[in-house]
Amino acid sequence: MDKKTLLKKFGKNVKIERIKQDLTQEKLAEIMDVSQNYIANIECGKANMSLAKVLELANYLNIRIEKLLDFSD
């Protein structure tokens, strides 16, 4: 798997979990103290999130970090 594919799959996982929690990009950005544009770029696979931020996101969504890092089809 290349970096571009990894970022796209991760972004898709973020979007799925965000929607399951009934959160808008704006609300998630506010909770995480980041910009809405950053969340949009993560979900589109255009930005990379640090592992620390991935853990923070999983904690905010009250899910296991493995759900965000599951890239199986």
Secondary structure in CASP SS format (residue, H / E / C, confidence):
PFRMAT SS
TARGET T0000
AUTHOR 0000-0000-0000
METHOD secondary structure of the structure
MODEL  1
M C 1.00
D C 1.00
K H 1.00
K H 1.00
T H 1.00
L H 1.00
L H 1.00
K H 1.00
K H 1.00
F H 1.00
G H 1.00
K H 1.00
N H 1.00
V H 1.00
K H 1.00
I H 1.00
E H 1.00
R H 1.00
I H 1.00
K H 1.00
Q C 1.00
D C 1.00
L C 1.00
T C 1.00
Q H 1.00
E H 1.00
K H 1.00
L H 1.00
A H 1.00
E H 1.00
I H 1.00
M H 1.00
D C 1.00
V C 1.00
S C 1.00
Q H 1.00
N H 1.00
Y H 1.00
I H 1.00
A H 1.00
N H 1.00
I H 1.00
E H 1.00
C C 1.00
G C 1.00
K C 1.00
A C 1.00
N C 1.00
M C 1.00
S C 1.00
L H 1.00
A H 1.00
K H 1.00
V H 1.00
L H 1.00
E H 1.00
L H 1.00
A H 1.00
N H 1.00
Y H 1.00
L H 1.00
N C 1.00
I C 1.00
R C 1.00
I H 1.00
E H 1.00
K H 1.00
L H 1.00
L C 1.00
D C 1.00
F C 1.00
S C 1.00
D C 1.00
END
